[in-house]
């Protein structure tokens, strides 16, 4: 009888420890997009987003379980609580319905990427993007600016000058092959690709005045336990006051 009680107590302790450990793990979706996330040949992860979320979760007393899903699916998973954190999210009224926007992680600036011979084209307003023969690549379900996204939604003539895809590499290759006039991309992400991949050595960056740097956030599912979110909030504010996030950004940029 005594042996049975000891065995029962042992298994209870083991399973309670497992449950506690599982409760301390938050699911974080990242994408293999340098310098935000870089996966080496041994499948180890590093990068700007990885460093930022790891330091945040460690400070809050959690661990990260990194998963990789396409952006569109990750948004849906965050909405239904199948994902706890999605990095580098722009804040929109629609997303605020299912997302806690926890502090600013970085600032995002969109630019045009064009072939070297197209650097002379004049793009000063959104209407300049709709000139005859112009076709630009964009990402599906991305927020570029209030004005741009409203035009994209309501103005068919404007929308017909854009081709939306899931992955930025598709657009870059189409620009390279002359199938697109250019593509709109994140200056950090896409700029890093151009700098480190000789495939795109003939592409150039064009700054445009209608895209300004805008904050992006740690997106936390509203399905998360209130106590966990409070811990994340406290950890974020503590780290932000000490300049930890700014130091990580400086290191990668």
N, C-alpha and C positions, 0 to 999 in steps of 0.2 A: 504494500500500500504506500509506504514511504517513497519507494522508488518511482511509483506512478505519479505521486505528487511532485517530486523533483523534476521528472520528465515533463510534466504538464507546465510547471513553472518555467522551465528552460525554453520550451517552445513558445510560451506566451511572451517571454522577454525577447526572443529572436524576432518574432513577428511584429511585436510592438516597435522594435528598433527599425525594422524594415519600413513600417508604415510611417514612422517619424521621418526617416531619411527621404522617403518618397514625397512626403509633404513639403520637404524643404527644397525640392527640385522644381524649377520653373522652366517651361518649354519656351524656347526662344528661336524664332525663325530668322535665318540669315541666308544670304545668297552668295554664290562664289563670284563676287564682284570686287576686284582689287581697286583701291586699297581698303575698302570697307571690310571685306572678308576675303582671306586668301587661304586656300587649302593646299598643303604641300603633298609630296608623293606618298607620304605615310598617313595621309588624311588628317593630319593635325591642322587645327585652325589658328589663324592669327589675323591681325588687321585692326583697323580703326574701330569698327563696331564691336569686334570681339573683345578688345581691351576695355572699351567703355562699359559694355554690359557685364563683363566679368567683375570689374571693380565695383560697379553698382550693386550687384547681387551679393558679392562677398561682404560688403559693408552692411547690407540688409540682413545677412544671415542665411542666404540662399545659395544654391548652386544652379548653373545653367545646363539644361539639356538642349543642345543645338540640333535643330532639324532644318532640312532644306526642302522647301516647297516653292512652286511658282508663285509670284506675287499675287495674282488674282485669287488663288486658292488660299494663300496665307491670310488675306483680308477676310475671307469667309470664315476661316478657322478662328480668327481673333473675335469675330462677331459672335460666334457660338461657344466661345470658351474652350475650344480645342487647342488653342494656342494662348500663352500668357503674355508674351512680349513680341512686338514686331518693331524693328529698328527703322530709323530714318523716315518717319511718317510725317507728311504734310497734314496740317490741321484743316479740316473742312467740316461744315455743319453736318453733313451726312455721316462722316466718320465719328463725330463726337457722340452720336447716338449709341455707339457700342465701344468707344475707346476712351480711356483716360489718357490725356496727353501730359505725360510726366516730364516737365522741364524741357529745355532745349538741349538737343544732343549736338547738332552742328548747324551750319547754315548752308543752304543749297543754292547754287547759281546755275541757271540754264543758259547755254550758249548754242550757237550753230556750228556744226561740223560739216565742212564742204571739201570738195577736191581743190587742189592747189590752183587750178585754172579758174575756179569760181570765186576766188577771194575778192574779186572786183565787183561782184554784184552788190547793189545798194539795198540794204534792208534796215530801214529806220522805223517803220511802223508795222503793225500787224497786217495792214492791207498790202504792204509790199511783198508779203509772203504769198499773195494770191495772183501774182503776175502770170500771164500766159506761159505755159510750159513748165512752171514751177511745181515740184512735188517734193514734200518733205516727210521724213520718217519721224514718228513719235512713238511713245510707249503706251500700251493699253492701260486704262484706268489710272493714269498719272495726273497729278495736279501740277499745272505749270504756272498759272496765275488766274485770278478771278476773271479778268477780261478774256484771256485766251480760252479758258475752258467754257465760258458762256458762249463765245463765238463758235466754238467747236460743236456745242450742243444745239444751238439754235439757227446757225447760218450755214445752209447747205453748200453755197458757193465757196465759203471759207473752208468747210469740212472736206470738200472734194480735193483740196490741195495737200491733204495729209494722209499718210498710210500708217495705221496703228498696228504694232506687233508686240509680242510678249517680251522679246529679248533684244537688247540694244545691239548685240553683235550682228543681227540680221540687217538692221538699218545701216550700220557701218559698212558692211560688205556691199550693200546696194549702192551706197554713196561711192564707194571705191570703184565699183563696176559701171558707174555712170547711169544707174537706173533710178537714182534719186538726186535731186538738186543738192540736198543736204539732209541732215537730221538734227533734231533737237536733243541735247543730252546734258547731263550733269557735268559741270566743269571739273569736278574732282574725279568722279568715276570714269567718265569717258576720256577725260584728259590723261588720266593715268594709263588707260589702255593705249592711247596713241603714243605716249612717251615710251612705253615698254614693249610694244608689239610692232615689229618692223613691217608687218602686213599692212599697217595703216600709215606708213611714212609719207604718203602723198596727200594725206588729209590735213586740213588746217582748221584752226579755231577762229570763229567770228563772234565778237561780242555784239549784242543787240540791246538797244536802250529800253525795250519794253519788258525785259526780264531782269528783275532785281533780286539780289540775294534775299532769301527768305528762310526763316527758322524751320527746322525739322525736329521731331521729337521722339522720345521713347514712347511708343504706343503700347499701352497696357489694356488688356481686355477688361471690360466692365463686369465680366463674369467672375473675376478674381475675388477671392476672399478679402473682405474689407480690412482685416488685420494685416494681411500680407501687403496690401496696397499702402497702408499707412507706414509700414516699415520701409517700403521702397521710397516713399515720399521723404521720410526723414533722412534716409541714406543719401538720396539725391541732393537735398539741400546742404547737408554736411560736406559732401564732396565738392559741390559747386562753390561753396564759400571758400574752400581751400584751394580752388583753382585746379583741381585734379583733372577735370574733363578738358580744360584748355591746354594743359600740358600734354595730354594724349593726342589732341588734335595737332599741336605743334610738332609732335614726334612723327606723325604720319604725313603731314602736309608740308 
